[in-house]
Amino acid sequence: MTDNHQYETPSAGTLDWHEPLNRNFERIDTDVEIRDTDDARSNYAAKSGAKFLATDTGAVYIGDGGTWVQLGTIDSGGASGGTDIEAELIAGNIVVLARDLSSPEVVTPSGTNTPIQDAYDILGANDGGEIRLPPGRISTPGNIRPYENTTMTGFGVEVTELDITEQTADGIVFDRDSGTADVSLGAFALNGPGGTDPTGVAIHHTNRDTMNLRVGRLLFWGWNNSVYRVDQGVGPFQCRHEQMIVYDCDAGAEDGLFEFRSYYGPANWFGTIAVYPIPDSSGENSTVFYSRGGTQSVDYLTMGGSTGYAIDQTWDSVIEFGNVHYEPVGQVAESPAIVRLRGHGTATIDTVKHVTGAPDYVYELDYDSYLGNAPNRKILGPYIELGQEASLGETIVNLAHPTDPAAPSLYQGSPDDVAVTHSQGSTGGFRALGTAGTGF
């Protein structure tokens, strides 16, 4: 190609480049003329007369033909300039990319006592963006408060770890007065202080409502409390949690490792929850999932360790669980049941697979003392016993309180699997479908 543009440059090269970012370009020769190959496109650089120059050393400049400002460099990996993000991450630093920042900012964990909150504060002052966590461990006191429209991502739960050092501090807190919307978290471990003393909550919704929270894959370790709690009066909604793994945590003194105390909050989904609690702090088994209100859907719930109840529902919560895999090890005592359902909120349990442990029952339907409601509108799926170490002290279903015939509950099994332990008389509100509708 004929060289039609001669510039006075730091290193003589030729360039007629009409658009600098993410377009189709062709490199003409080693003397570096780069040209937009979409001839139909009209862009700002062409209209304004701005020119771009790439030298044979790979440097890229913008200017008017006489004055040049370097933008960055071009190499085999593409364009780059300013902060070397990968190098900063490999060095153990936190990189912050925000909407209103012209270039990434770096937070050095060794240079501050609150590295994660410092990174979030940069995003909060610059209309949101992304925090990229490095490999390795980062210590922070806790009570991390995300802003809306933010993402925090690590290199994986076995590679990037946040260690909460303050004994009673929460990990990540959603408490802003305006509520918090559109937050993403994923690919890191959130470690509590461990030990046997009480701790804060790993993820805690404490004020106003959280909307559109997105959790990818997170791991929790060392929390002697709930790992995920929604306080009463707070209603997360449209929140999605793909995979949450819990090791060596103890919620025995609390209502559950996952604890919904609120009475509202629609359309909250969990893909896989896997928990392996220990009783070292409370001396008790841990309930896995407790719900008082709102709507929660869980595809897979699997557990080992010192698990008591897998699910405990009360009041008017709406819950739906796919497969419940029950495999406790090292329990303080056998649980009365795997699944306890109380109150008038609907519940659907697709299946329960039982591998270890000897609870009295799989399902227990009982009275809700919180608002004084009988157990209504429950659908109980098949029970599957998988191993020689699994047994039941009694039978599959315990009807501990009569149900409302106007809002019947159904069990997909035989009436022989049902024990009626209350003495208030039959209402016909609970039906075992093994005989196509035998009433109790």
VENPE-V983628 format. One record per residue. RES is the residue in one small letter. OMEGA is omega in whole degrees, -180 to 180 (NA if undefined). Layout:
RES/OMEGA, RES/OMEGA
//
This chain:
m/179, t/179, d/-178, n/-174, h/176, q/-177, y/169, e/-172, t/176, p/175, s/-168, a/175, g/-178, t/-178, l/167, d/-172, w/-171, h/-179, e/-167, p/-167, l/165, n/177, r/179, n/-179, f/172, e/177, r/-169, i/180, d/-177, t/177, d/164, v/161, e/-179, i/-172, r/174, d/-176, t/176, d/-175, d/-177, a/-174, r/173, s/-175, n/-174, y/-176, a/180, a/-178, k/-174, s/-177, g/177, a/-178, k/178, f/-177, l/172, a/-179, t/-179, d/173, t/179, g/179, a/180, v/-177, y/168, i/180, g/-178, d/-178, g/179, g/-180, t/-175, w/175, v/-178, q/177, l/-176, g/-179, t/173, i/173, d/-176, s/179, g/179, g/-176, a/176, s/178, g/178, g/-176, t/172, d/-170, i/-178, e/180, a/179, e/179, l/179, i/178, a/178, g/-179, n/177, i/180, v/-177, v/177, l/-175, a/-178, r/-174, d/176, l/179, s/177, s/-180, p/172, e/-175, v/172, v/179, t/-176, p/-179, s/-177, g/-178, t/177, n/-176, t/-172, p/-177, i/178, q/176, d/179, a/177, y/180, d/174, i/178, l/-180, g/179, a/-175, n/172, d/171, g/-179, g/-171, e/170, i/175, r/-178, l/-179, p/167, p/177, g/-175, r/176, i/178, s/179, t/-175, p/-180, g/-175, n/179, i/-173, r/180, p/170, y/178, e/179, n/-180, t/178, t/172, m/-172, t/175, g/-179, f/-177, g/-172, v/176, e/-175, v/-180, t/-178, e/172, l/180, d/177, i/-171, t/-179, e/-168, q/-174, t/-180, a/169, d/175, g/178, i/-173, v/173, f/-172, d/-175, r/-174, d/180, s/-170, g/-179, t/-177, a/169, d/175, v/177, s/178, l/177, g/171, a/172, f/174, a/177, l/-173, n/172, g/-179, p/-179, g/-178, g/-178, t/179, d/177, p/178, t/170, g/-180, v/-176, a/175, i/-168, h/174, h/-170, t/-174, n/-179, r/-172, d/174, t/-178, m/172, n/169, l/178, r/178, v/177, g/177, r/178, l/174, l/179, f/178, w/168, g/177, w/176, n/-175, n/168, s/172, v/179, y/-176, r/172, v/-179, d/176, q/-179, g/179, v/-175, g/174, p/178, f/-178, q/180, c/-176, r/-177, h/-172, e/-179, q/-180, m/-174, i/-174, v/177, y/169, d/174, c/-174, d/176, a/-174, g/180, a/-180, e/-179, d/180, g/172, l/171, f/-165, e/177, f/179, r/-175, s/179, y/177, y/-179, g/-174, p/164, a/176, n/-171, w/174, f/177, g/179, t/170, i/178, a/-174, v/179, y/-174, p/175, i/-178, p/-167, d/-178, s/-174, s/-173, g/-178, e/168, n/177, s/166, t/-177, v/-172, f/179, y/-179, s/175, r/-177, g/-176, g/-179, t/178, q/176, s/-178, v/180, d/-177, y/176, l/-178, t/-172, m/171, g/174, g/-175, s/179, t/171, g/173, y/171, a/-178, i/175, d/-178, q/176, t/179, w/-173, d/178, s/176, v/-177, i/175, e/180, f/174, g/180, n/173, v/-177, h/-171, y/-176, e/-177, p/177, v/176, g/178, q/173, v/176, a/177, e/-180, s/175, p/180, a/173, i/-178, v/176, r/-177, l/-179, r/175, g/-173, h/175, g/-178, t/176, a/175, t/177, i/-175, d/179, t/170, v/175, k/-171, h/-175, v/179, t/179, g/-177, a/176, p/176, d/-176, y/169, v/-180, y/173, e/177, l/-171, d/-177, y/176, d/-179, s/-177, y/177, l/176, g/-179, n/173, a/178, p/-176, n/169, r/176, k/175, i/-173, l/-178, g/-177, p/174, y/-178, i/177, e/-169, l/-173, g/179, q/180, e/178, a/176, s/177, l/177, g/-179, e/-179, t/-171, i/-174, v/172, n/175, l/-173, a/178, h/-180, p/179, t/-177, d/180, p/178, a/178, a/-169, p/173, s/-172, l/175, y/-178, q/-180, g/-174, s/173, p/177, d/180, d/-171, v/173, a/176, v/-176, t/174, h/-177, s/-174, q/177, g/-178, s/176, t/-175, g/-176, g/175, f/-175, r/174, a/-171, l/177, g/174, t/176, a/169, g/174, t/-176, g/176, f/NA
//
